[in-house]
């Protein structure tokens, strides 16, 4: 059974904070474009469709860029270790063993 520590999840989310903020800003701007296209009565239907389509495309593109930045940025080490292509240094292994022994003594 997989046990998830909430501190690990919070740390992972905090390491990707700039990328998440980037996506949220783009999302808010696209929603503003959606609302603007719906409210303006002077625009022709073809221009409203174009604005909505471009805003939707912007959201999808921002999502792809955000996921790419997260995967190749703060989560690259975690992903490479999970896929088996990464290695753990001897120093990290010794720190982990010391930490486990410290917990076992308590």
Secondary structure, 3 states (H helix, E strand, C coil): CCCCCHHHHHHHHHHCHHHHHHHHHHHHHHHHHHHHHHHCCCCCHHHHHHHHHHHHHHHHHHHHHHHHHHHHCCCHHHHHHHHCCCCCCHHHHHHHHHHHHHHHHC
